[in-house]
Amino acid sequence: MAALDSFPDLPQNGEISICERDGRICSLPINEVVANSTSTQLLSYPEINIGRELFHHAGIHQREDRRTLMIPVNETLIKRLSRTFFEEGSVEALNVAANTSANPILSSLARYALVLVDFGNRVKYFLKPHLKEQGVDSVGKYTQTREWAKSSIRCIRWHPNCFKIAIAALDDSIRVYSDDPSIVPILKSGLQKSISSIAWRPFTAGELAVGCQNGTLVWNVDPNSLITRPLSQATQLRHGNHFPVTSVEWSPNGCLLATTSINDSDILIWDVDQNKQAPLNRVGPPCGLLKWSPTGSRLCSTTVSYVFRVWQTSKWSSDRWTINSGTVQSIVWSQTGSHILFVTSEECFLYCLSFIEDEVFTSSFVPKSALPIADLSKITIGQTEVGGHPQALAWCPQSQYLAVIFKDTSAIAIFNTVVNRSQLNITPSCFLTGIGVESASCITFQENLGRRANEKMKTVLTIGWSSGRVQYFPFV
């Protein structure tokens, strides 16, 4: 089993790793990193620093309560109750009524109503304990981004067919970068709040799905437009209580869009062109994360509990799997769809599930369970802690490099992987660190190098750091 204590040492103080060349890590002094961004391999890659662009943004938790900005006035009890009901909901209105001294009968009735509401909530939370966590924190628990609620960068996604990258930011906007730095479309809508997941539609130039607090939005950005604020608005996909949406994923052929919500046990499969949806019904806890296999023959879905499923998309039948404790934190597929790698929220191990043809574990020589293949437990190198509970995984399209970021430590662990039918070999490669106290918020590999493959780059790891800086780490 691979382990973090087998890794080479961290980059030296004052240096940062910039690329891997022929299996060796190349580093530069931090003060030369900016100059390196114009190197031959990365010449056409946009320089991105979301932190600078959001410098004047007021964070979610820094917003002042609007009631403190109002001048107090004398208003009748009925007006105060109606205003509270429409602004803050029925429970707050009952609290106001229960605390009033103007009408003792109304106050008593409101207190009894609050007791019934509290009893109903206790029953609901006993049956569905995940609903105890509401609001921004509940969404952040099931996203792939470290400290999602306050991260400058919430999502990064490369287009699968062309040189285009979308970045969702803390201000609920999405910026689309290409090799033309003069045009950066900004997608923003009043419905687009608390973005948790984004996905480009394959084989289209500018169709982007966004999972957020109000359901799913689908943007269609004209690639020939010269304006930075698209005039067309996003199409909203919403059904029942299927919101907030925590994961959106297009099928590899671009025909279907799968979405999940932490308030809905059903997975919705959308035909976006006709605005129709079909649920994958399962009694049980709501779903948190989705991932299609590269071939489109399988779909892996996690839940907010210890259960996850692997669906056969030809018949939409599923195999049910469980973990020891916690939830599945992150999942990735191998290039051929023969392996799934995943990590959980409570354990410091990397697990592997193997698939052969259309059946799970048909070989009698392969145990019918997930195998731990790497120990990610926290260790100390020098004076720096690395590893611990994993936050997210990213596996390059060729299944040669696996990147892991962690919840409590800042270094990124890179593994070399070799997939041979039913076998997977994994070996330690290196640690990547940021500048100063930066930690990795989110990671992804570029899905299609396109003409840049002529520059002999195997793949490019894209890192969104906590400062808002985006770094490209090429494997040459």
Secondary structure, 3 states (H helix, E strand, C coil): CEEHHHCCCCCCCCEEEEEEECCEEEEEEHHHHHHHCCCCCCCCCCCCEHHHHCCCCCCHHHCCCHHHHCCCCCCCHHHHHHHHHHHHCHHHHHHHHHCCCCCHHHHHHHHHHHHHHHHHHHHHHHHCHHHHCCCHHHHHCCCCCCCHHHCCEEEEEECCCCCEEEEEECCCCEEEEECCCCCCCEECCCCCCCCCEEEECCCCCCEEEEEECCEEEEEECCCCCCCCCCCCCCEEECCCCCCCEEEEEECCCCCCEEEEECCEEEEEEEEHHHCEEEEECCCCCCEEEEEECCCCCEEEEEECCCEEEEEECCCCEEEEEECCCCCEEEEEECCCCCEEEEEECCCCEEEEEEEECCEECCCCCCCCCCEEEEECCCEEECCEEECCCEEEEEECCCCCEEEEEECCCCCEEEEEEEEECCEEEEEEEEEECCCCCCCEEEEEECCCCHHHHHHCCCEEEEEEECCCEEEEEEEC
